[in-house]
Amino acid sequence: RLKEIGIWLNQNNKAIYGTLGGPYEPNTSYATTRRGNTIYIQVLNADTGNITLKNIPNREIVKATTLTGSMVRLEKGKDTYKVILPTFNTETKIPYIISLELNGNSEDVAIIKE
């Protein structure tokens, strides 16, 4: 298991090291970090099919991908975005990360509570 964690950290380090927490408060399904114009969603729950995020004031999500480059579908609502998640690796149960590219800096956004 330790080897798997090392591989995961190597593949996903840009979402961990040198980032700030937030802007979304963590819960049992996900946690977020951010750097520059990117928010990283660490998907923690294998049973999560989608994540609903409140809109960020004065920001739009312009692109959503996994860190391996696969596109992730977004549905924009009036007050929220729904992130439709790819299939979780149920064999290893190792979380994966979604990258959300914004049209502005994520680091100056206040923490968003559910």
Summary of the structure (lengths in Angstrom):
residues: 114
radius of gyration: 13.5
end to end distance: 32.5
largest distance: 43.0
contacts: 298
relative contact order: 0.27
helix: 12%
strand: 39%
